[in-house]
């Protein structure tokens, strides 16, 4: 038998022994396992909350805007407990972040305001925006300031809590 014939015989022997099907099966199983989406943990919030944005806090809790309730909610994923705090009459919260001061900062189109909720004191500070119908939705924080957008007036705002200075650019 020549060299080519020996190679064909070796491949046939592997095919017949079940080694190749086992290897192919293992590779498919590994590929399938890697292609599967990660599992999701689901946490129930009060019915009718219509949660919108979420913001994980350093203490392990997660803040969320409960749009239909006009509230900001807080979930403790360790036990699944949720509670929410009404933001005021006409509130329509949209975005939420945990600010540099560890307070929950909420954009509220219904009140045309930026709302700060301090979880330590459980007190609100409502910062009414100067332009009507600002339609504030998004914001981001970094040490010493909170940035937000007024999509209804084509403005960006920077709020500096230490100086109580809000400027549009």
MDTraj code that builds the backbone (N, CA, C; nanometers):
import mdtraj as md
import numpy as np

residues = "UNK UNK UNK UNK UNK UNK UNK UNK UNK UNK UNK UNK UNK UNK UNK UNK UNK UNK UNK UNK UNK UNK UNK UNK UNK UNK UNK UNK UNK UNK UNK UNK UNK UNK UNK UNK UNK UNK UNK UNK UNK UNK UNK UNK UNK UNK UNK UNK UNK UNK UNK UNK UNK UNK UNK UNK UNK UNK UNK UNK UNK UNK UNK UNK UNK UNK UNK UNK UNK UNK UNK UNK UNK UNK UNK UNK UNK UNK UNK UNK UNK UNK UNK UNK UNK UNK UNK UNK UNK UNK UNK UNK UNK UNK UNK UNK UNK UNK UNK UNK UNK UNK UNK UNK UNK UNK UNK UNK UNK UNK UNK UNK UNK UNK UNK UNK UNK UNK UNK UNK UNK UNK UNK UNK UNK UNK UNK UNK UNK UNK UNK UNK UNK UNK UNK UNK UNK UNK UNK UNK UNK UNK UNK UNK UNK UNK UNK UNK UNK UNK UNK UNK UNK UNK UNK UNK UNK UNK UNK UNK UNK UNK UNK UNK UNK UNK UNK UNK UNK".split()
xyz = np.array([
    [0.0860, -0.1164, 0.0000],
    [0.0000, 0.0000, 0.0000],
    [0.0909, 0.1230, 0.0000],
    [0.0601, 0.2165, -0.0899],
    [0.1415, 0.3369, -0.0964],
    [0.1021, 0.4351, 0.0142],
    [0.1715, 0.5458, 0.0187],
    [0.1517, 0.6446, 0.1243],
    [0.0100, 0.7011, 0.1251],
    [-0.0440, 0.7290, 0.0084],
    [-0.1787, 0.7833, -0.0023],
    [-0.2810, 0.6818, 0.0460],
    [-0.2623, 0.5573, 0.0113],
    [-0.3536, 0.4519, 0.0542],
    [-0.3525, 0.4351, 0.2053],
    [-0.2344, 0.4473, 0.2667],
    [-0.2236, 0.4366, 0.4127],
    [-0.2982, 0.5503, 0.4806],
    [-0.2904, 0.6700, 0.4238],
    [-0.3596, 0.7855, 0.4816],
    [-0.5104, 0.7670, 0.4747],
    [-0.5599, 0.7190, 0.3614],
    [-0.7039, 0.6949, 0.3461],
    [-0.7491, 0.5882, 0.4436],
    [-0.6697, 0.4836, 0.4593],
    [-0.7032, 0.3755, 0.5525],
    [-0.7083, 0.4282, 0.6955],
    [-0.6166, 0.5168, 0.7324],
    [-0.6141, 0.5726, 0.8676],
    [-0.7377, 0.6586, 0.8935],
    [-0.7762, 0.7402, 0.7949],
    [-0.8957, 0.8246, 0.8098],
    [-1.0197, 0.7368, 0.8218],
    [-1.0297, 0.6336, 0.7394],
    [-1.1445, 0.5425, 0.7465],
    [-1.1522, 0.4752, 0.8816],
    [-1.0389, 0.4376, 0.9365],
    [-1.0352, 0.3704, 1.0674],
    [-1.0874, 0.4656, 1.1755],
    [-1.0460, 0.5957, 1.1670],
    [-1.0933, 0.6929, 1.2662],
    [-1.2443, 0.7144, 1.2535],
    [-1.2914, 0.7214, 1.1302],
    [-1.4348, 0.7397, 1.1089],
    [-1.5140, 0.6232, 1.1656],
    [-1.4636, 0.5032, 1.1445],
    [-1.5334, 0.3830, 1.1903],
    [-1.5250, 0.3677, 1.3420],
    [-1.4196, 0.4203, 1.4021],
    [-1.4029, 0.4024, 1.5463],
    [-1.4932, 0.4939, 1.6277],
    [-1.5504, 0.5949, 1.5644],
    [-1.6383, 0.6865, 1.6372],
    [-1.5650, 0.8070, 1.6928],
    [-1.4340, 0.8160, 1.6738],
    [-1.3573, 0.9277, 1.7271],
    [-1.3980, 1.0599, 1.6615],
    [-1.4078, 1.0615, 1.5291],
    [-1.4421, 1.1847, 1.4591],
    [-1.5844, 1.2301, 1.4951],
    [-1.6848, 1.1399, 1.4911],
    [-1.8182, 1.1862, 1.5322],
    [-1.8207, 1.2391, 1.6754],
    [-1.7420, 1.1772, 1.7628],
    [-1.7377, 1.2252, 1.9008],
    [-1.6760, 1.3642, 1.9078],
    [-1.5667, 1.3862, 1.8336],
    [-1.5032, 1.5178, 1.8320],
    [-1.5953, 1.6234, 1.7716],
    [-1.6605, 1.5909, 1.6609],
    [-1.7532, 1.6855, 1.5977],
    [-1.8685, 1.7170, 1.6929],
    [-1.9230, 1.6146, 1.7576],
    [-2.0317, 1.6355, 1.8540],
    [-1.9888, 1.7245, 1.9691],
    [-1.8669, 1.7029, 2.0193],
    [-1.8163, 1.7855, 2.1290],
    [-1.7999, 1.9300, 2.0848],
    [-1.7464, 1.9497, 1.9638],
    [-1.7284, 2.0863, 1.9137],
    [-1.8632, 2.1550, 1.8952],
    [-1.9629, 2.0836, 1.8467],
    [-2.0959, 2.1429, 1.8310],
    [-2.1566, 2.1787, 1.9654],
    [-2.1377, 2.0908, 2.0626],
    [-2.1918, 2.1171, 2.1969],
    [-2.1253, 2.2393, 2.2583],
    [-1.9939, 2.2502, 2.2423],
    [-1.9225, 2.3658, 2.2960],
    [-1.9690, 2.4921, 2.2244],
    [-1.9794, 2.4867, 2.0933],
    [-2.0258, 2.6020, 2.0160],
    [-2.1654, 2.6436, 2.0553],
    [-2.2541, 2.5456, 2.0778],
    [-2.3915, 2.5772, 2.1173],
    [-2.3952, 2.6409, 2.2546],
    [-2.3129, 2.5892, 2.3454],
    [-2.3105, 2.6452, 2.4810],
    [-2.2612, 2.7890, 2.4776],
    [-2.1642, 2.8165, 2.3935],
    [-2.1119, 2.9518, 2.3852],
    [-2.2105, 3.0458, 2.3162],
    [-2.2935, 2.9948, 2.2290],
    [-2.3867, 3.0788, 2.1551],
    [-2.5138, 3.1091, 2.2345],
    [-2.5373, 3.0387, 2.3435],
    [-2.6590, 3.0594, 2.4215],
    [-2.6531, 3.1943, 2.4920],
    [-2.7649, 3.2674, 2.4972],
    [-2.7646, 3.3949, 2.5680],
    [-2.7517, 3.3721, 2.7178],
    [-2.6973, 3.4722, 2.7861],
    [-2.6875, 3.4652, 2.9311],
    [-2.8281, 3.4605, 2.9896],
    [-2.8403, 3.4034, 3.1074],
    [-2.9712, 3.4004, 3.1713],
    [-2.9971, 3.5351, 3.2387],
    [-3.1223, 3.5712, 3.2479],
    [-3.1626, 3.6956, 3.3102],
    [-3.2268, 3.6657, 3.4439],
    [-3.1932, 3.7420, 3.5452],
    [-3.2669, 3.7379, 3.6707],
    [-3.3780, 3.8409, 3.6580],
    [-3.4970, 3.8047, 3.6972],
    [-3.6109, 3.8942, 3.6846],
    [-3.6579, 3.9362, 3.8233],
    [-3.6835, 4.0647, 3.8389],
    [-3.7311, 4.1199, 3.9651],
    [-3.8625, 4.1914, 3.9385],
    [-3.9652, 4.1561, 4.0123],
    [-4.0971, 4.2156, 3.9957],
    [-4.1035, 4.3481, 4.0704],
    [-4.1569, 4.4491, 4.0035],
    [-4.1809, 4.5783, 4.0675],
    [-4.3324, 4.5950, 4.0780],
    [-4.3799, 4.6894, 4.1593],
    [-4.5242, 4.7041, 4.1767],
    [-4.5974, 4.7187, 4.0427],
    [-4.7092, 4.6503, 4.0308],
    [-4.7902, 4.6534, 3.9095],
    [-4.8247, 4.7969, 3.8718],
    [-4.8110, 4.8261, 3.7439],
    [-4.8448, 4.9586, 3.6942],
    [-4.7340, 5.0610, 3.7100],
    [-4.6156, 5.0206, 3.7537],
    [-4.5043, 5.1144, 3.7708],
    [-4.4530, 5.1686, 3.6383],
    [-4.4543, 5.0859, 3.5360],
    [-4.3971, 5.1179, 3.4056],
    [-4.2527, 5.1680, 3.4239],
    [-4.1643, 5.0806, 3.4708],
    [-4.0255, 5.1232, 3.4924],
    [-3.9602, 5.1649, 3.3614],
    [-3.8778, 5.2684, 3.3686],
    [-3.8119, 5.3169, 3.2470],
    [-3.6606, 5.3037, 3.2598],
    [-3.5952, 5.3969, 3.3248],
    [-3.4497, 5.3906, 3.3388],
    [-3.4125, 5.3263, 3.4718],
    [-3.2938, 5.2689, 3.4755],
    [-3.2417, 5.2073, 3.5978],
    [-3.1020, 5.2610, 3.6258],
    [-3.0647, 5.2624, 3.7546],
    [-2.9322, 5.3084, 3.7951],
    [-2.8861, 5.2283, 3.9161],
    [-2.7891, 5.1380, 3.8985],
    [-2.7345, 5.0643, 4.0122],
    [-2.6584, 5.1587, 4.1058],
    [-2.6805, 5.1442, 4.2346],
    [-2.6146, 5.2273, 4.3358],
    [-2.4975, 5.1514, 4.3985],
    [-2.4019, 5.2234, 4.4554],
    [-2.2862, 5.1578, 4.5177],
    [-2.3214, 5.0622, 4.6324],
    [-2.4362, 5.0839, 4.6964],
    [-2.4749, 4.9973, 4.8083],
    [-2.5408, 4.8663, 4.7636],
    [-2.5519, 4.8446, 4.6315],
    [-2.6093, 4.7206, 4.5800],
    [-2.7556, 4.7320, 4.5406],
    [-2.8222, 4.8396, 4.5800],
    [-2.9612, 4.8586, 4.5392],
    [-2.9650, 4.9137, 4.3975],
    [-3.0839, 4.9142, 4.3382],
    [-3.1026, 4.9659, 4.2034],
    [-3.2207, 5.0622, 4.2046],
    [-3.1956, 5.1848, 4.1604],
    [-3.3009, 5.2845, 4.1482],
    [-3.3635, 5.2737, 4.0101],
    [-3.4925, 5.3049, 3.9990],
    [-3.5603, 5.3046, 3.8695],
    [-3.6696, 5.4107, 3.8699],
    [-3.7020, 5.4604, 3.7513],
    [-3.8131, 5.5546, 3.7414],
    [-3.9410, 5.4744, 3.7182],
    [-4.0409, 5.5021, 3.7988],
    [-4.1727, 5.4392, 3.7874],
    [-4.2631, 5.5415, 3.7191],
    [-4.2566, 5.5430, 3.5867],
    [-4.3216, 5.6490, 3.5096],
    [-4.4702, 5.6628, 3.5364],
    [-4.5421, 5.5527, 3.5357],
    [-4.6877, 5.5598, 3.5511],
    [-4.7300, 5.5985, 3.6922],
    [-4.6410, 5.5816, 3.7880],
    [-4.6724, 5.6163, 3.9271],
    [-4.6233, 5.7560, 3.9644],
    [-4.5438, 5.8195, 3.8756],
    [-4.4869, 5.9497, 3.9096],
    [-4.3945, 5.9371, 4.0285],
    [-4.3117, 5.8332, 4.0254],
    [-4.2299, 5.8016, 4.1420],
    [-4.0913, 5.7534, 4.1001],
    [-4.0040, 5.7500, 4.1982],
    [-3.8751, 5.6840, 4.1818],
    [-3.8811, 5.5591, 4.2694],
    [-3.8367, 5.4477, 4.2145],
    [-3.8410, 5.3222, 4.2881],
    [-3.7018, 5.2770, 4.3245],
    [-3.6970, 5.1878, 4.4226],
    [-3.5696, 5.1325, 4.4674],
    [-3.5875, 4.9829, 4.4893],
    [-3.5013, 4.9055, 4.4259],
    [-3.5031, 4.7595, 4.4364],
    [-3.3801, 4.7137, 4.5127],
    [-3.4000, 4.6229, 4.6062],
    [-3.2869, 4.5560, 4.6705],
    [-3.2829, 4.4145, 4.6141],
    [-3.1922, 4.3874, 4.5181],
    [-3.1905, 4.2563, 4.4541],
    [-3.1539, 4.1412, 4.5481],
    [-3.0969, 4.1724, 4.6638],
    [-3.0609, 4.0652, 4.7578],
    [-3.1835, 3.9932, 4.8107],
    [-3.2945, 4.0647, 4.8272],
    [-3.4166, 4.0019, 4.8749],
    [-3.5349, 4.0232, 4.7819],
    [-3.5163, 4.1061, 4.6796],
    [-3.6228, 4.1331, 4.5851],
    [-3.7212, 4.2394, 4.6307],
    [-3.6942, 4.3018, 4.7458],
    [-3.7868, 4.4021, 4.7990],
    [-3.7783, 4.5305, 4.7171],
    [-3.8964, 4.5866, 4.6868],
    [-3.9023, 4.7144, 4.6173],
    [-3.9873, 4.8117, 4.6971],
    [-3.9558, 4.9383, 4.6820],
    [-4.0422, 5.0445, 4.7331],
    [-4.0273, 5.1626, 4.6389],
    [-4.1245, 5.2491, 4.6396],
    [-4.1134, 5.3673, 4.5571],
    [-4.1660, 5.4872, 4.6325],
    [-4.1150, 5.6027, 4.5910],
    [-4.1467, 5.7270, 4.6579],
    [-4.2070, 5.8219, 4.5546],
    [-4.3308, 5.8692, 4.5749],
    [-4.3919, 5.9638, 4.4819],
    [-4.3103, 6.0932, 4.4731],
    [-4.2968, 6.1459, 4.3521],
    [-4.2172, 6.2665, 4.3310],
    [-4.3005, 6.3941, 4.3330],
    [-4.4304, 6.3836, 4.3330],
    [-4.5148, 6.5027, 4.3380],
    [-4.6215, 6.4994, 4.2311],
    [-4.7206, 6.5853, 4.2488],
    [-4.8329, 6.5910, 4.1557],
    [-4.7857, 6.6280, 4.0155],
    [-4.8346, 6.5527, 3.9161],
    [-4.7997, 6.5786, 3.7775],
    [-4.6647, 6.5230, 3.7355],
    [-4.5991, 6.4523, 3.8241],
    [-4.4661, 6.3995, 3.7936],
    [-4.4702, 6.2982, 3.6798],
    [-4.3708, 6.3057, 3.5936],
    [-4.3513, 6.2099, 3.4844],
    [-4.2010, 6.1826, 3.4737],
    [-4.1482, 6.1009, 3.5652],
    [-4.0037, 6.0776, 3.5664],
    [-3.9583, 5.9976, 3.4453],
    [-3.8389, 6.0264, 3.4001],
    [-3.7847, 5.9573, 3.2834],
    [-3.6494, 5.8943, 3.3167],
    [-3.5458, 5.9753, 3.3319],
    [-3.4117, 5.9233, 3.3561],
    [-3.3766, 5.9251, 3.5035],
    [-3.2855, 5.8358, 3.5415],
    [-3.2344, 5.8345, 3.6790],
    [-3.0878, 5.7951, 3.6753],
    [-3.0101, 5.8636, 3.7568],
    [-2.8700, 5.8267, 3.7776],
    [-2.8411, 5.8354, 3.9261],
    [-2.7327, 5.7756, 3.9669],
    [-2.6809, 5.7961, 4.1017],
    [-2.5719, 5.9005, 4.0851],
    [-2.5922, 6.0161, 4.1471],
    [-2.4992, 6.1270, 4.1307],
    [-2.3726, 6.1099, 4.2119],
    [-2.2818, 6.2021, 4.1945],
    [-2.1559, 6.1967, 4.2680],
    [-2.1756, 6.2063, 4.4193],
    [-2.2921, 6.2568, 4.4608],
    [-2.3249, 6.2672, 4.6032],
    [-2.4000, 6.1439, 4.6544],
    [-2.4138, 6.0415, 4.5693],
    [-2.4831, 5.9153, 4.5988],
    [-2.6345, 5.9300, 4.6143],
    [-2.6876, 6.0447, 4.5755],
    [-2.8323, 6.0658, 4.5743],
    [-2.8859, 6.0198, 4.4386],
    [-3.0152, 5.9902, 4.4349],
    [-3.0816, 5.9576, 4.3085],
    [-3.1235, 6.0886, 4.2436],
    [-3.0786, 6.1112, 4.1202],
    [-3.1127, 6.2295, 4.0423],
    [-3.2072, 6.1845, 3.9322],
    [-3.3221, 6.2516, 3.9221],
    [-3.4281, 6.2091, 3.8308],
    [-3.4663, 6.3246, 3.7389],
    [-3.4762, 6.2962, 3.6080],
    [-3.5323, 6.3950, 3.5166],
    [-3.6835, 6.3777, 3.5191],
    [-3.7561, 6.4884, 3.5309],
    [-3.9010, 6.4830, 3.5462],
    [-3.9672, 6.5803, 3.4499],
    [-4.0159, 6.5270, 3.3377],
    [-4.0814, 6.6104, 3.2367],
    [-4.2126, 6.6678, 3.2843],
    [-4.2847, 6.5960, 3.3688],
    [-4.4136, 6.6449, 3.4188],
    [-4.3994, 6.7673, 3.5071],
    [-4.2929, 6.7717, 3.5856],
    [-4.2674, 6.8872, 3.6721],
    [-4.1705, 6.9866, 3.6075],
    [-4.1223, 6.9532, 3.4857],
    [-4.0229, 7.0354, 3.4165],
    [-3.9071, 7.0650, 3.5108],
    [-3.8517, 6.9559, 3.5665],
    [-3.7529, 6.9739, 3.6725],
    [-3.6505, 6.8607, 3.6763],
    [-3.5444, 6.8876, 3.7467],
    [-3.4472, 6.7885, 3.7884],
    [-3.4749, 6.7663, 3.9363],
    [-3.4962, 6.6413, 3.9749],
    [-3.5322, 6.6115, 4.1129],
    [-3.4196, 6.5303, 4.1762],
    [-3.3772, 6.5720, 4.2944],
    [-3.2743, 6.5010, 4.3705],
    [-3.3410, 6.4383, 4.4925],
    [-3.3209, 6.3075, 4.5094],
    [-3.3738, 6.2385, 4.6268],
    [-3.2569, 6.1831, 4.7065],
    [-3.2443, 6.2277, 4.8304],
    [-3.1377, 6.1810, 4.9186],
    [-3.1884, 6.0627, 4.9995],
    [-3.1365, 5.9421, 4.9763],
    [-3.1873, 5.8253, 5.0479],
    [-3.1554, 5.8271, 5.1977],
    [-3.0530, 5.9021, 5.2374],
    [-3.0192, 5.9085, 5.3808],
    [-3.1226, 5.9901, 5.4577],
    [-3.1600, 6.1051, 5.4028],
    [-3.2551, 6.1929, 5.4720],
    [-3.3983, 6.1713, 5.4243],
    [-3.4145, 6.0999, 5.3103],
    [-3.5441, 6.0780, 5.2465],
    [-3.6132, 6.2099, 5.2141],
    [-3.5338, 6.3072, 5.1684],
    [-3.5862, 6.4376, 5.1311],
    [-3.5616, 6.4632, 4.9840],
    [-3.6530, 6.5421, 4.9249],
    [-3.6459, 6.5809, 4.7848],
    [-3.5958, 6.7235, 4.7713],
    [-3.5314, 6.7473, 4.6600],
    [-3.4996, 6.8823, 4.6178],
    [-3.5451, 6.8895, 4.4723],
    [-3.6383, 6.9779, 4.4425],
    [-3.6909, 6.9934, 4.3071],
    [-3.6295, 7.1195, 4.2476],
    [-3.5541, 7.1011, 4.1404],
    [-3.4883, 7.2127, 4.0724],
    [-3.5645, 7.2400, 3.9437],
    [-3.6564, 7.3349, 3.9481],
    [-3.7400, 7.3664, 3.8332],
    [-3.6552, 7.4316, 3.7243],
    [-3.6757, 7.3865, 3.6025],
    [-3.6004, 7.4404, 3.4890],
    [-3.6623, 7.5717, 3.4423],
    [-3.5793, 7.6610, 3.3920],
    [-3.6256, 7.7952, 3.3583],
    [-3.7055, 7.8021, 3.2284],
    [-3.6841, 7.7082, 3.1358],
    [-3.7565, 7.7109, 3.0083],
    [-3.8745, 7.6137, 3.0142],
    [-3.9953, 7.6598, 2.9781],
    [-4.1097, 7.5682, 2.9792],
    [-4.0943, 7.4598, 2.8720],
    [-4.1543, 7.3463, 2.8980],
    [-4.1552, 7.2327, 2.8053],
    [-4.0146, 7.1861, 2.7673],
    [-3.9250, 7.1840, 2.8643],
    [-3.7863, 7.1447, 2.8385],
    [-3.7756, 6.9981, 2.7976],
    [-3.8713, 6.9157, 2.8439],
    [-3.8723, 6.7743, 2.8067],
    [-3.7391, 6.7060, 2.8407],
    [-3.6960, 6.7226, 2.9647],
    [-3.5685, 6.6662, 3.0100],
    [-3.5808, 6.5150, 3.0203],
    [-3.4850, 6.4436, 2.9625],
    [-3.4902, 6.2976, 2.9630],
    [-3.3614, 6.2327, 3.0098],
    [-3.2490, 6.2705, 2.9516],
    [-3.1231, 6.2024, 2.9795],
    [-3.0337, 6.2877, 3.0682],
    [-2.9480, 6.2199, 3.1454],
    [-2.8482, 6.2911, 3.2233],
    [-2.7349, 6.1970, 3.2590],
    [-2.6221, 6.2554, 3.2924],
    [-2.5045, 6.1812, 3.3350],
    [-2.4379, 6.2609, 3.4460],
    [-2.3704, 6.1917, 3.5346],
    [-2.3027, 6.2615, 3.6432],
    [-2.1541, 6.2328, 3.6451],
    [-2.0816, 6.3256, 3.7041],
    [-1.9404, 6.3059, 3.7352],
    [-1.9124, 6.3933, 3.8560],
    [-1.8023, 6.3732, 3.9226],
    [-1.7789, 6.4486, 4.0472],
    [-1.8014, 6.5987, 4.0312],
    [-1.8923, 6.6498, 4.1135],
    [-1.9187, 6.7922, 4.1176],
    [-2.0206, 6.8450, 4.0200],
    [-2.0745, 6.7592, 3.9308],
    [-2.1714, 6.8102, 3.8347],
    [-2.2607, 6.7004, 3.7797],
    [-2.3776, 6.7433, 3.7330],
    [-2.4729, 6.6559, 3.6657],
    [-2.5067, 6.7225, 3.5333],
    [-2.4996, 6.6475, 3.4246],
    [-2.5322, 6.6975, 3.2909],
    [-2.6663, 6.6418, 3.2484],
    [-2.7476, 6.7238, 3.1829],
    [-2.8755, 6.6770, 3.1329],
    [-2.9078, 6.7448, 3.0011],
    [-3.0027, 6.6868, 2.9297],
    [-3.0429, 6.7426, 2.8004],
    [-3.1878, 6.7854, 2.8059],
    [-3.2163, 6.8993, 2.7443],
    [-3.3528, 6.9468, 2.7258],
    [-3.3875, 6.9207, 2.5801],
    [-3.4440, 6.8050, 2.5521],
    [-3.4736, 6.7728, 2.4127],
    [-3.5860, 6.8590, 2.3572],
    [-3.6672, 6.9179, 2.4430],
    [-3.7757, 7.0037, 2.3969],
    [-3.7319, 7.1446, 2.3618],
    [-3.6096, 7.1845, 2.4041],
    [-3.5634, 7.3220, 2.3767],
    [-3.4258, 7.3257, 2.3107],
    [-3.3708, 7.2099, 2.2782],
    [-3.2396, 7.2024, 2.2136],
    [-3.1290, 7.2658, 2.2983],
    [-3.1254, 7.2296, 2.4265],
    [-3.0218, 7.2795, 2.5167],
    [-2.9596, 7.1639, 2.5950],
    [-2.8345, 7.1811, 2.6336],
    [-2.7676, 7.0950, 2.7308],
    [-2.7467, 7.1785, 2.8553],
    [-2.7625, 7.1153, 2.9723],
    [-2.7425, 7.1870, 3.0976],
    [-2.6392, 7.1166, 3.1831],
    [-2.5639, 7.1965, 3.2566],
    [-2.4723, 7.1433, 3.3566],
    [-2.5158, 7.2010, 3.4900],
    [-2.5364, 7.1132, 3.5883],
    [-2.5748, 7.1574, 3.7220],
    [-2.4627, 7.1216, 3.8167],
    [-2.4185, 7.2197, 3.8914],
    [-2.3115, 7.1991, 3.9908],
    [-2.3729, 7.2152, 4.1291],
    [-2.4008, 7.1041, 4.1974],
    [-2.4689, 7.1123, 4.3273],
    [-2.3984, 7.2010, 4.4292],
    [-2.2656, 7.2031, 4.4302],
    [-2.1926, 7.2830, 4.5302],
    [-2.2142, 7.4328, 4.5113],
    [-2.2282, 7.4752, 4.3861],
    [-2.2433, 7.6176, 4.3590],
    [-2.3868, 7.6549, 4.3271],
    [-2.4743, 7.5560, 4.3206],
    [-2.6147, 7.5778, 4.2831],
    [-2.6227, 7.6584, 4.1532],
    [-2.5380, 7.6220, 4.0592],
    [-2.5279, 7.6956, 3.9325],
    [-2.5727, 7.6061, 3.8181],
    [-2.6767, 7.6443, 3.7475],
    [-2.7205, 7.5706, 3.6292],
    [-2.6996, 7.6589, 3.5084],
    [-2.6203, 7.6106, 3.4128],
    [-2.5907, 7.6887, 3.2921],
    [-2.6281, 7.6091, 3.1699],
    [-2.6840, 7.6747, 3.0717],
    [-2.7074, 7.6076, 2.9427],
    [-2.5971, 7.6480, 2.8483],
    [-2.5612, 7.5566, 2.7591],
    [-2.4579, 7.5837, 2.6580],
    [-2.5178, 7.5755, 2.5211],
])
top = md.Topology()
chain = top.add_chain()
for i, resn in enumerate(residues, 1):
    res = top.add_residue(resn, chain, resSeq=i)
    for name in ("N", "CA", "C"):
        top.add_atom(name, md.element.get_by_symbol(name[0]), res)
traj = md.Trajectory(xyz[None], top)
